Amino acid sequence: MAVYDAPMHRPTKFEHNRWVGDKRTQVVYDIDNIDDPSIIEELMEAETFICFGPDTVDEARNRCYKPYKGNGSGLVEAET
């Protein structure tokens, strides 16, 4: 039987948003499916976040944000 962590609670400022971007790196994070919640905690502390309207990954890409790939860069391993 597999054990899964509960989904991360959304930060108060983004309780109605799923996609949150980091202005420093142009990486967008899916708060509902992030593997390391400390990334979002650090982003909230740094206050370098942005949300998108509509709240979709496609809108984030339209603004040149790259989806988080697990290493924080937004790049696929082959691109690094």
Backbone bond lengths (Angstrom), bond angles and torsions (degrees), N, CA, C in turn:
res aa  C-N    CA-C-N  psi(-1)  N-CA   C-N-CA  omega(-1)  CA-C   N-CA-C  phi
1 M - - - 1.443 - - 1.526 109.13 -
2 A 1.296 117.58 124.37 1.462 122.57 -178.57 1.523 110.02 -80.20
3 V 1.326 115.02 144.16 1.459 120.78 177.73 1.522 107.55 -110.33
4 Y 1.311 117.06 128.59 1.454 122.15 -178.65 1.513 109.73 -117.13
5 D 1.328 115.57 143.22 1.453 120.32 174.29 1.516 108.91 -73.09
6 A 1.309 115.52 150.13 1.464 119.91 174.54 1.515 108.73 -67.28
7 P 1.330 118.74 150.01 1.458 120.08 178.33 1.522 111.15 -61.35
8 M 1.323 115.70 151.23 1.452 120.86 179.84 1.526 109.54 -64.96
9 H 1.320 115.84 140.20 1.465 119.33 173.99 1.516 107.80 -73.65
10 R 1.306 116.03 136.58 1.463 120.10 -179.19 1.521 110.07 -71.18
11 P 1.341 116.82 140.54 1.469 119.53 176.42 1.526 110.13 -59.68
12 T 1.323 116.68 149.72 1.462 122.06 -176.54 1.526 111.94 -52.27
13 K 1.326 117.36 -42.94 1.466 120.52 -178.42 1.526 112.71 -67.53
14 F 1.336 116.60 -18.63 1.461 120.85 -175.16 1.521 111.90 -125.59
15 E 1.334 117.00 33.83 1.450 119.33 -177.83 1.525 113.06 -64.85
16 H 1.347 117.45 -18.97 1.465 121.39 179.20 1.522 112.12 -110.32
17 N 1.328 117.29 11.58 1.459 121.69 -179.48 1.521 110.43 -120.08
18 R 1.303 115.92 141.73 1.456 121.47 175.91 1.526 110.81 -99.62
19 W 1.318 117.93 -35.61 1.460 123.13 -174.57 1.527 110.07 -105.83
20 V 1.340 116.28 123.14 1.459 122.66 -179.29 1.521 108.13 -129.93
21 G 1.339 115.19 129.19 1.456 120.35 -177.91 1.519 112.85 -102.46
22 D 1.327 115.66 155.35 1.458 123.51 174.97 1.519 107.57 -105.52
23 K 1.323 117.43 115.02 1.468 122.11 -177.23 1.519 112.13 -64.48
24 R 1.334 118.39 -26.21 1.464 121.78 -177.81 1.520 112.06 -70.92
25 T 1.326 116.81 -37.17 1.463 121.10 -173.17 1.527 113.77 -113.98
26 Q 1.347 116.69 -8.94 1.466 121.96 -176.16 1.531 111.11 59.99
27 V 1.345 116.29 35.88 1.461 122.30 176.42 1.523 107.71 -108.72
28 V 1.330 116.33 138.30 1.470 121.49 178.56 1.530 108.28 -109.18
29 Y 1.334 114.99 138.39 1.457 121.91 -177.55 1.519 110.35 -113.97
30 D 1.322 115.50 140.01 1.465 122.98 173.54 1.526 106.19 -91.92
31 I 1.312 117.23 100.99 1.460 121.26 -174.99 1.518 111.79 -60.00
32 D 1.325 118.11 -30.46 1.460 120.74 -178.60 1.526 112.87 -74.73
33 N 1.325 118.25 -17.16 1.465 120.96 -175.48 1.522 113.37 -132.29
34 I 1.309 118.81 29.39 1.460 120.39 -178.66 1.526 109.81 -85.04
35 D 1.326 115.72 139.86 1.455 120.32 -176.85 1.526 113.19 -86.65
36 D 1.335 118.43 -16.94 1.461 122.34 -178.03 1.532 109.71 -133.67
37 P 1.327 117.79 94.18 1.468 121.21 -177.31 1.531 113.89 -59.36
38 S 1.329 117.85 -21.20 1.469 119.72 -179.94 1.525 111.74 -63.89
39 I 1.326 117.41 -23.97 1.466 121.08 177.34 1.525 109.59 -63.08
40 I 1.315 116.96 -46.12 1.465 121.26 -179.88 1.524 110.36 -69.43
41 E 1.326 117.12 -38.69 1.464 120.35 177.45 1.527 110.45 -59.44
42 E 1.339 117.33 -44.41 1.462 121.50 179.04 1.519 110.81 -65.40
43 L 1.307 117.10 -38.81 1.460 121.99 178.73 1.532 111.06 -63.03
44 M 1.328 116.84 -41.12 1.466 120.77 178.09 1.529 110.78 -66.09
45 E 1.332 117.52 -39.20 1.465 121.42 178.48 1.524 111.37 -65.22
46 A 1.336 116.41 -40.94 1.468 121.11 -178.32 1.525 112.26 -74.12
47 E 1.333 116.64 -18.98 1.471 122.62 -178.83 1.530 112.56 56.26
48 T 1.325 115.64 41.21 1.470 121.40 177.92 1.525 110.63 -115.45
49 F 1.323 116.31 33.66 1.457 121.85 -175.39 1.523 111.23 -97.52
50 I 1.322 114.02 161.66 1.457 121.83 175.76 1.521 107.69 -148.06
51 C 1.329 116.01 146.59 1.462 119.59 173.24 1.521 107.84 -113.69
52 F 1.296 115.95 169.56 1.456 121.13 -173.16 1.521 110.44 -125.09
53 G 1.313 116.06 146.99 1.451 121.89 177.96 1.519 108.55 -131.52
54 P 1.302 118.72 113.84 1.446 127.87 3.01 1.532 111.49 -70.54
55 D 1.325 115.75 159.02 1.459 123.75 -175.76 1.526 110.14 -80.10
56 T 1.353 115.68 73.39 1.468 121.22 -179.00 1.520 109.49 -136.47
57 V 1.332 115.57 156.20 1.459 120.07 176.12 1.531 110.38 -66.52
58 D 1.334 116.97 -30.73 1.464 120.18 178.26 1.529 111.26 -63.31
59 E 1.327 117.39 -39.67 1.462 120.33 177.83 1.529 110.06 -67.13
60 A 1.317 117.12 -38.74 1.465 119.97 176.67 1.532 110.11 -61.82
61 R 1.323 116.82 -43.10 1.476 120.37 177.81 1.532 110.90 -63.63
62 N 1.339 117.23 -37.01 1.466 120.22 177.13 1.523 111.24 -59.46
63 R 1.321 116.06 -27.46 1.473 121.48 179.11 1.523 111.81 -96.77
64 C 1.332 116.17 16.75 1.476 124.28 175.14 1.521 113.92 71.59
65 Y 1.332 117.87 24.01 1.461 120.87 173.97 1.518 108.36 -90.67
66 K 1.329 116.14 143.31 1.464 122.01 178.97 1.529 109.03 -106.60
67 P 1.327 117.83 139.48 1.466 120.22 179.71 1.527 111.75 -64.51
68 Y 1.310 116.65 143.08 1.460 123.72 176.29 1.519 109.51 -62.71
69 K 1.333 116.55 132.28 1.459 121.02 -177.42 1.521 113.42 -112.16
70 G 1.325 117.78 7.88 1.457 119.45 177.99 1.514 113.71 106.82
71 N 1.340 117.43 -21.09 1.461 119.10 179.10 1.523 111.65 -108.97
72 G 1.322 116.86 3.90 1.455 121.03 176.27 1.502 115.14 87.19
73 S 1.324 118.23 -11.11 1.456 120.93 -175.06 1.524 113.11 -87.69
74 G 1.312 117.42 -24.46 1.452 120.93 -174.31 1.514 111.86 83.54
75 L 1.325 116.22 -1.32 1.463 121.45 -179.40 1.503 111.19 -101.36
76 V 1.317 116.54 149.61 1.453 121.94 171.99 1.526 106.96 -70.80
77 E 1.302 118.81 146.24 1.474 122.45 -176.48 1.536 112.23 -48.95
78 A 1.331 118.76 -39.65 1.458 122.24 -177.75 1.524 111.83 -65.98
79 E 1.344 117.83 -22.53 1.462 121.38 -178.26 1.516 112.67 -85.63
80 T 1.339 119.01 -12.61 1.460 121.81 -175.19 1.493 112.92 -78.39
